[in-house]
Amino acid sequence: MCATAIECFWNFWHLGLRSGGGIGDAIPRLSFKYNQKSGYFLKIVFENFNFIICNLILLNIFFGVIVDSFNTMRDKRNNEDNDNKNKCFICNLDRFDIKSGKSFEEHRQEEHHIFGYVYVYLFLSNKNSQEYSAIENYVWNQITLHRTDWLQAAEDEE
């Protein structure tokens, strides 16, 4: 491949950096020794420019977007886990803002037991709408409108 140090340097620059992949493998190889020097150097510049643009820059941008999207997904999952552990699902109070004299777990289990709200929904969905009381009618209207105002109203009454 090379007989002198300068030939070895240019062959390394030409073949060593790219080593597998890219446009340089598809184009016929030129030799420093047997081809015109200007054509050889233009080929080196062209192939290395393509290697730098395609392989280094574009692939790193692509992988950076992937890594960033995974970081965003992880942060979102961590925030959801933190909310599940430290916030009441119904009243959205933080673990440290509960002032009822009960622990956070007691607050969630006794005052805002989530299945109680599920039972209310099931009860109202199975009951004839003509037999609703005023409060049941209000709650059912809030549920059908996909609103949560009735949850907060229940909290205010306690």
N, C-alpha and C positions, 0 to 999 in steps of 0.2 A: 504494500500500500504506500509506503513512504520510505525515502532513502535519507532525508535530512530532517533536522529538527523542525524547520519551518514547514516542510511538507506534512510532518506528523501533527503539528499544531493545526494546520488548516483541515486536515482529515478529521482530527478530533472535533474541531468546531463544526465541520460539515456533518459528520455522522454520529459523533458521540453524544451531543446534546439531544438530538432527536430520538435516538435509539428506539426504533419501533413505533410505528404509528405516524400518521400524517401524510401529507402530500409528497414528502421526500422519498418515501418508499415506492411510490408509484411512478416517479420520473426516473428515467435511466441515470445511472451514476456516471459522473465525470471524474477523471483523474487529474490531479494537480500536475502530474508529470507529462501526460500525453495530450492534453487539451489546451486551448488558448486560455491564458491566465484571466483575461477579462470575463470570458464566458463562465469560467469556473467560479470566480468571485461573485458574479451576479447570481449564479445558481445558489451559492451559499447564502447570500443575503436574502434571496427570495424564499428559500426553504426555511431558514431560521425565522424570518419575519412571519411566515405562515404558522410555524410552530409556536412562536411566542403569542401571536394573536389568538389562534384557535385553541391550542392546548392549555396554555397557561392562563390567559386572561378570561376567555369565555367560559371555560370549564370551572374556573374558580368563582366566577360570578354565579354560574348555575348552582354549584355546590353551596355557595354562601346563601342563596335564596332558600335552598332546601334546609340547611341548618337553622336559618332564621325562622322558618315556618315551624320546625320542630320545637325551637325554643319558645315560640309564641304558644304553641299547643301545650307545652309543659307548664308554662306560666299560667295559662287559663285553667288547666287541671289543678294546679297547686292552689289557685285562688278559690276554685270551687270546693276543694277539700277543706281549705281553711274556713270557708263559710259554713260548710256542713258541720264542722266541729265546734265553731265558735259563735254561730248566730242561730237565733230561733227562726225556724222556717216561717212561722205564722206572723209574728210581730216584728221580725227583722232586728230585734235588739241584740246587741253584742253580749257576749258572756259576762263582761264586766259592768254592763249597764243594767242588769237585773236588780231591782230594788225591792222585790217583794219579800225579802227575808229568806227566800228559798235558794237552794243551789241551782245552778244552770240546768243540770239534768232533771231536777224536780220540776222546774219551770216548764221544761219541754215535755215531760211525761204527764204532769198533772194539769197544768193550765192550758197548754197548747198541744195536747196529744194529737198527732197528725191524723190518726185513724178516726178520731172523733169527727173531723171534718169530712173524711171519706164517708163515714156512716151517715152524716147529714145529707150528703149528695145522693147516696144510694136510697135513703129514706124518701127524699123528695122526688127522685126520678121514678120510684115505684108507686108513689101516692097519686091519686087522682088530683089533677090541678084544680078542680072545682072545690075540693075540700081543704085547700090551703088556708091557713090562718094568715093574718096580715104580715107577720114576721116571716113565715115560710114563703109567702108570695114574694116579699122583698128579696130574700136570699136566693130564691130560684131565678128571679129576674137578673140578679147580679151574676149568677153562675152562667146563665145563657148569654149574657153580654160579655162574658170572659173578664169580669171585673173582680177585684179583690176588696172592694170597699167594705163589704159585710164582714170580712175577717177583722179589720181594724175596728169596726163598730162593735163587734163582740168584745174586743180587748178593752175599749173605752168603758163599757158597762161594768166590767169587773173591777 
